[in-house]
Amino acid sequence: MVDIRSIGNLPPQTRVTERTGAPSVTSSKKATVTESAPSSDSVQISQGAKEAQVVSRLVSDAKSTPDIRPEVVQKARETLESGGYDGVEVSREAARNILGLL
């Protein structure tokens, strides 16, 4: 709201409101409401914006996750040392997994 204190030598008489629905004052001592403000507002968020938010969160999570996980490396090392990766079927499964990434 903008307050007009005085213009030139004239006493303060009115106030000017910037928003519709704000109280309108006709004298410096008495206020009346000229119209009421809407009771609620709404916001619509597009599907693209929702998807962008999800992607942003996933990228942030991926950046905070280390590229090498020591616990997984240790488990693989133990399995390799115990002979758990020996055999033709293990080699075939590894090859299928590698080809699936290409």
Sine and cosine of phi, psi and omega as CSV:
sin_phi,cos_phi,sin_psi,cos_psi,sin_omega,cos_omega
0.00,0.00,0.61,-0.79,0.01,-1.00
-0.97,-0.26,0.76,-0.65,-0.02,-1.00
-0.98,-0.20,0.80,-0.60,0.11,-0.99
-0.97,-0.23,0.95,-0.32,-0.04,-1.00
-0.98,0.22,-0.79,0.61,0.06,-1.00
-0.28,-0.96,0.48,-0.88,0.07,-1.00
-0.85,-0.53,0.88,-0.48,-0.06,-1.00
0.89,0.46,-0.79,-0.61,0.01,-1.00
-0.98,-0.22,0.21,0.98,-0.04,-1.00
-1.00,0.09,0.59,-0.80,0.03,-1.00
-0.95,0.31,0.36,-0.93,0.03,-1.00
-0.91,0.42,0.77,-0.64,-0.05,-1.00
-0.81,-0.58,-0.61,0.79,-0.12,-0.99
-0.69,-0.72,0.29,-0.96,0.12,-0.99
-0.84,-0.54,0.57,-0.82,0.02,-1.00
-0.96,-0.29,0.75,-0.66,0.03,-1.00
-0.98,-0.17,0.57,-0.82,-0.01,-1.00
-1.00,-0.07,-0.42,0.91,-0.05,-1.00
-0.94,-0.34,0.58,-0.82,0.13,-0.99
-0.94,0.33,0.67,-0.74,0.00,-1.00
1.00,-0.08,-0.16,0.99,0.05,-1.00
-0.98,0.20,0.44,-0.90,0.00,-1.00
-0.87,0.49,0.62,-0.78,0.05,-1.00
-0.96,-0.29,0.81,-0.59,-0.05,-1.00
-0.97,-0.26,0.81,-0.59,-0.01,-1.00
-1.00,-0.09,-0.35,0.94,0.14,-0.99
-0.64,-0.77,0.18,-0.98,-0.07,-1.00
-0.95,0.31,-0.12,0.99,-0.05,-1.00
-0.88,-0.48,-0.20,0.98,-0.10,-1.00
-0.79,-0.62,0.76,-0.65,0.00,-1.00
-0.88,-0.48,0.64,-0.77,0.11,-0.99
-0.72,-0.69,0.56,-0.83,0.02,-1.00
-1.00,-0.01,0.82,-0.58,-0.05,-1.00
-1.00,0.08,-0.59,0.81,0.06,-1.00
-0.43,-0.90,0.40,-0.92,-0.04,-1.00
-1.00,-0.05,0.49,-0.87,0.02,-1.00
-0.97,0.22,0.41,-0.91,0.05,-1.00
-0.86,0.50,0.55,-0.84,-0.09,-1.00
-0.98,0.20,-0.35,0.94,0.01,-1.00
-0.45,-0.89,0.43,-0.90,0.08,-1.00
-0.90,-0.43,0.32,-0.95,0.06,-1.00
-0.65,-0.76,0.45,-0.89,0.02,-1.00
-0.77,-0.64,0.70,-0.71,0.07,-1.00
-0.91,-0.41,0.80,-0.60,0.01,-1.00
-0.96,-0.28,0.82,-0.58,-0.06,-1.00
-0.93,0.38,0.37,-0.93,0.04,-1.00
-0.88,0.48,-0.62,0.78,0.02,-1.00
-0.88,0.47,-0.63,0.77,0.03,-1.00
-0.92,0.39,-0.61,0.79,0.04,-1.00
-0.91,0.42,-0.68,0.74,0.02,-1.00
-0.91,0.41,-0.63,0.78,0.03,-1.00
-0.89,0.46,-0.60,0.80,0.03,-1.00
-0.91,0.41,-0.67,0.75,0.02,-1.00
-0.90,0.43,-0.71,0.70,0.01,-1.00
-0.88,0.48,-0.68,0.73,0.01,-1.00
-0.87,0.49,-0.68,0.74,0.02,-1.00
-0.91,0.41,-0.67,0.74,0.00,-1.00
-0.91,0.42,-0.65,0.76,0.04,-1.00
-0.89,0.45,-0.68,0.74,0.03,-1.00
-0.88,0.47,-0.69,0.73,0.04,-1.00
-0.89,0.45,-0.67,0.74,-0.01,-1.00
-0.90,0.43,-0.62,0.78,0.01,-1.00
-0.93,0.38,-0.49,0.87,-0.02,-1.00
-1.00,0.07,-0.19,0.98,0.03,-1.00
-1.00,0.02,0.76,-0.65,0.00,-1.00
-0.91,0.41,0.53,-0.85,0.01,-1.00
-0.93,0.37,-0.58,0.82,0.01,-1.00
-0.91,-0.41,0.84,-0.54,0.01,-1.00
-0.98,-0.18,0.94,-0.33,-0.09,-1.00
-0.82,0.57,-0.59,0.81,-0.03,-1.00
-0.92,0.38,-0.56,0.83,0.03,-1.00
-0.95,0.31,-0.66,0.75,0.04,-1.00
-0.88,0.48,-0.69,0.73,0.00,-1.00
-0.89,0.45,-0.68,0.74,0.01,-1.00
-0.90,0.44,-0.68,0.73,0.02,-1.00
-0.90,0.43,-0.65,0.76,0.02,-1.00
-0.88,0.47,-0.70,0.71,0.00,-1.00
-0.90,0.43,-0.66,0.75,0.02,-1.00
-0.90,0.43,-0.67,0.75,0.02,-1.00
-0.90,0.45,-0.70,0.71,-0.02,-1.00
-0.92,0.38,-0.48,0.87,-0.01,-1.00
-1.00,0.06,-0.01,1.00,0.03,-1.00
1.00,0.03,0.20,0.98,-0.04,-1.00
-0.93,0.37,-0.28,0.96,-0.01,-1.00
-0.97,-0.26,0.20,0.98,0.03,-1.00
-0.99,0.15,0.53,-0.84,0.09,-1.00
0.88,-0.48,0.40,-0.91,-0.05,-1.00
-0.94,0.35,-0.64,0.76,-0.06,-1.00
-0.91,0.42,-0.60,0.80,0.05,-1.00
-0.90,0.44,-0.66,0.76,0.03,-1.00
-0.90,0.43,-0.68,0.74,0.02,-1.00
-0.90,0.44,-0.68,0.74,0.01,-1.00
-0.90,0.43,-0.65,0.76,0.05,-1.00
-0.88,0.47,-0.67,0.74,0.01,-1.00
-0.90,0.43,-0.67,0.74,0.04,-1.00
-0.88,0.47,-0.67,0.74,0.02,-1.00
-0.90,0.45,-0.66,0.76,0.01,-1.00
-0.91,0.41,-0.70,0.72,0.01,-1.00
-0.91,0.42,-0.52,0.86,0.03,-1.00
-0.93,0.37,-0.40,0.92,0.02,-1.00
-0.99,0.14,-0.35,0.94,-0.06,-1.00
-0.99,0.13,0.00,0.00,0.00,0.00
